[in-house]
Amino acid sequence: MIYKFYQQHIFPHLLNQVMQTPSLMDQRRELLLPISGQVLEIGFGTGVNLPFYQNVDTLYALEPNPDIYQLAIRRVHESAIHVQHVQASAEKLPFADNSIEHIVSTWTLCSIENLPQALTELHRVLKPSGTLHLVEHVQYQDNKTLKHLQNLLTPIQKRLADGCHLNRNIAQALLEANFSFKEQHYFDAAGIPKIGSLMLFARAEKA
Ligand SMILES: C[S@@+](CC[C@H](N)C(=O)[O-])C[C@H]1O[C@@H](n2cnc3c(N)ncnc32)[C@H](O)[C@@H]1O
């Protein structure tokens, strides 16, 4: 009961704060400003990406958690973009094959329970000419100590942060799901604890 209260009433506010860390906001700007037209954003969260969609007409805001989406509503109303909330999971997207030009994921692939299934779905709905734009925290590959710690702490992190895995190799998962990279780099995000500060910034397409 206490855990349920935490999940419904405390975690969404913590998420809203942490996800506005200045170094993350800088990455959102860089990722999203070049995007125009129609976008599907998975794991829309509390809507902090909205100000960075400068040339977007329609945004499908896929967010399965109503307690989190509740905190996005004010931002949605203040936005000039047509935002359509889609209450669904990335593992089962209510969109036709090859129908979406841009898909955005910012710090969402860590939280999806069945990542391979979700990536198969993203691949299915993305147009052949389309792009998947993402920034995600990932597992260390070169630093064995941090990698081990990430494995050790992921069960606790999943409980505290709504299913978030510290130890995902997102680039590998994308390649296994038949994406290829148009752009890809790693960086260390300022203001985030070292255990989760290694980030992948990437734009991918269907291989
Ligand atoms: C760490 S938050 C990131 C929120 C937002 N993308 C941002 O950049 O601030 C992860 C988000 O993924 C959502 N999520 C979790 N499982 C999901 C799933 N299976 N499909 C789509 N979104 C999911 C959560 O509800 C949450 O909003």
PDBQT file of the ligand as one rigid body, heavy atoms in Angstrom, charges set to zero:
ROOT
HETATM    1  C1  LIG A 301      12.382   7.731 -17.205  1.00  0.00    +0.000 C 
HETATM    2  S1  LIG A 301      10.799   8.086 -17.828  1.00  0.00    +0.000 S 
HETATM    3  C2  LIG A 301      11.172   9.185 -19.170  1.00  0.00    +0.000 C 
HETATM    4  C3  LIG A 301      10.049  10.105 -19.524  1.00  0.00    +0.000 C 
HETATM    5  C4  LIG A 301      10.264  11.013 -20.730  1.00  0.00    +0.000 C 
HETATM    6  N1  LIG A 301      10.521  10.246 -21.936  1.00  0.00    +0.000 N 
HETATM    7  C5  LIG A 301      11.349  12.034 -20.531  1.00  0.00    +0.000 C 
HETATM    8  O1  LIG A 301      12.251  12.129 -21.350  1.00  0.00    +0.000 OA
HETATM    9  O2  LIG A 301      11.279  12.760 -19.527  1.00  0.00    +0.000 OA
HETATM   10  C6  LIG A 301      10.295   6.593 -18.649  1.00  0.00    +0.000 C 
HETATM   11  C7  LIG A 301       8.913   6.680 -19.258  1.00  0.00    +0.000 C 
HETATM   12  O3  LIG A 301       8.650   5.483 -19.983  1.00  0.00    +0.000 OA
HETATM   13  C8  LIG A 301       7.315   5.106 -19.745  1.00  0.00    +0.000 C 
HETATM   14  N2  LIG A 301       7.154   3.659 -20.005  1.00  0.00    +0.000 N 
HETATM   15  C9  LIG A 301       7.382   2.631 -19.177  1.00  0.00    +0.000 A 
HETATM   16  N3  LIG A 301       7.083   1.469 -19.766  1.00  0.00    +0.000 NA
HETATM   17  C10 LIG A 301       6.673   1.782 -21.022  1.00  0.00    +0.000 A 
HETATM   18  C11 LIG A 301       6.206   1.004 -22.115  1.00  0.00    +0.000 A 
HETATM   19  N4  LIG A 301       6.136  -0.322 -22.044  1.00  0.00    +0.000 N 
HETATM   20  N5  LIG A 301       5.857   1.655 -23.236  1.00  0.00    +0.000 NA
HETATM   21  C12 LIG A 301       5.941   3.007 -23.333  1.00  0.00    +0.000 A 
HETATM   22  N6  LIG A 301       6.362   3.790 -22.322  1.00  0.00    +0.000 NA
HETATM   23  C13 LIG A 301       6.720   3.178 -21.174  1.00  0.00    +0.000 A 
HETATM   24  C14 LIG A 301       7.089   5.477 -18.296  1.00  0.00    +0.000 C 
HETATM   25  O4  LIG A 301       5.722   5.521 -17.952  1.00  0.00    +0.000 OA
HETATM   26  C15 LIG A 301       7.799   6.824 -18.226  1.00  0.00    +0.000 C 
HETATM   27  O5  LIG A 301       6.963   7.877 -18.610  1.00  0.00    +0.000 OA
ENDROOT
TORSDOF 0
